[in-house]
């Protein structure tokens, strides 16, 4: 393992609290979305036929792996993503980490892998965030992104489940993934997921196949790509790394979870908040025509949070949507981020404090 990064810790006083909080020596006004090595990561292992046992927080660094490892040869692995948020008083909150744990277990069963229990997962997140607490940005400056991975680390040559598995987790301070409303393009030739595949879990192999469409779209000035269903090419499914919603009048619609769409935790939370606000929410198949006739469109995910869509281009037709302070997405964003950061009372018990 590599040694700690050697980042110095500076003592900073948060004017919103009487207690001094320690933060990493970092320019918190310039938090972007890029790799920032922090000090510690978490590692836990399991052998074939065995459950995961006690893991450990260890200095952040490279990991050693056989060239025969299942993850390297056959892509046997899953990722997760969640965030830690700083409250005004300096305390740190997690948002629905047990949901990530449960989703990982579902994905692990599909990929023939053992997985940590929900309790092990949540405890691992707490330990990793606690060890890197000084990397949680001050409130309003970003959040601490937590990336769990479950990988087949044992050696194989023939196609089969790996004999050993590693559950590891690292963290990174992040700001906004996108700046301003998104400018999407609909991809009708390449596909993100197919029926019977792994589109509804966070398989590592789900993501690199979208890079071609994403790279081409960005080269043309688009923010991201919206994919259609692979069977009829008539219905919208997902953006490359996030779910999508459309708004028409007072009805909020999002593609139904039918095996090719990831059951996003932010998506799930938005639906519950929207229902509390009195909106009608529909989970259904959404034809491209409904998308083009919508009043408002927005994306959701741990990384993008709730991001408004300014325009969508489909077969050279460009449609613009409502954005700004009076939109449904902004109302949902204020409530969601308020709960995540402790500014709004958490009546559902979604947040977990790291102490």
Buried (B, 14 or more C-beta within 10 A) or exposed (E): EEEBBEBEEEEBEBEEEEEEBEBBEBEBEEBEBEEBBBBBBBBBBBEEEEEBEEBEBBEBBEEEBBEEBBBBBBBBBBBBBBBBBBBBEBBBBBBBBBBBBBBBBBBBEEBEBBBBEBEBBBBBBBBBBBBBBBBBBBBEBBBBBBBBBBBBBBBBEEEEBBBBBBBBBBBBBBBBBBEEBBBBBBBBEBBBBEEEBBBBBBBBBBBEBBEEBBEBBEEEEBBBBBBBBBEEBEBBBBBBBBBBBBBBEEEBBBBEBBBBBBBBBBBBBBBEBBEEBEBEBBBEBBBBEBBBEBBBBBBBBBBBBBBBBBBBBBEEEEBEBBBEEEBBBBBBBBBBBEBBBBBEEBEEEBBBEBE
